[in-house]
Amino acid sequence: MAVQSSVTFEGVTGEKYEFNVYYIGQRFDARAAVYFIVNRMTDPAGKVNYHRIYIGETDNISQNLDEHPKIDCFKSEGANRICVLYEDDEALRKRTVENLKEKYFPVCND
């Protein structure tokens, strides 16, 4: 798997989470993870910005993203990267998602 870069997102509680950044379409091994669907952009000054589109968690990140129930929303928002934080503990994954969702209000999350 080709990691493009990494990014740290801070939750509403102040806790920081470091995600690996991959291009959309990257194939993954079957592992549990928290994932952020984003549109990664670079402004004219060279600063990288992330439009946070959707945050979720899964017990198998290898599943095909094209089959995700929110895929149409991802496409309409210009999703071009997936940020991944591997985490085996389901309860911790769910807390991480809620912590980040409460801060960023991703447009494709209900």
C-alpha positions, 0 to 999 in steps of 0.5 A: 500500500502506497501511503501518500502522506499522513495527517493529524485530525484533532477531535472535539475533546482535543485528542489527536489522531494520526491518519495515513493518507491514500488515494481513493481506489487504494486496495487495503488488507482486511484490517479494522480501521477508522477512515476519513473520506476527504478532498485533499487540495493544495492552495496557491501558496502550497498549503494542503487543506482537507475538505472532510467529507465522511468519517466512519469505522469498519472491521474490514477496510478492504471492502470496496468503497464503490459499494459504500452507501454514501458513494454518491455523496463522496463523488459529489463532494470531490472525494480524492483521498481516504485517510486511515487509522488502523484500530482493532478495538471496536469501542475505541473506533466508535469513540474516535468517529464520534469525537471527530464527527462532533468537531468537523461535521462531515457533509456526508455523515447523517 
